[in-house]
Amino acid sequence: QVKLVESGGGSVQAGGSLRLSCEVSGFKTLTRTWAWFRQAPGKEREGVASLVSNSQNSQTSYSDSVKGRFEISQDRAKDTVYLDMTGLKDEDTGTYFCAWRNGWLVPKETLKVGRYDDWGKGTQVTVST
């Protein structure tokens, strides 16, 4: 059974930075798709960043709202994906969820909620002005 555990959330002032981590266990695959989603109160869950990789290549995608401020990366040896968030704004506030799936998704599919079966429980990010 695949298990995802997020960490690194917290409270930060606008303009600050945070690093989120997501560790995945219970799988064995060389080709995987990771993604970070977020959900603000009263709003739908939205994809913000994704990373698709196999043993030789990787590809990242970002939503327009975070492009240039957030960066997704992975440590394959640790089965962990990270989300480095800089220049945080109050609209970045929400619960951030890690999602994972086996296989390679094309970029336009990677930020869609329905493409993932395995999710973490989320970590809260609060940005204050």
JOGIFEN-V711527 format. One line per field, one symbol per residue. burial: # if it has 9 or more other ideal C-beta (glycine too) atoms within 8 Angstrom, else .. Layout:
burial=???
This chain:
burial=.#.######..#.#..########..#...#########.....#########......#.##..#...#.#.##....######..#...#.########...#.#..##...##.###.####.#..
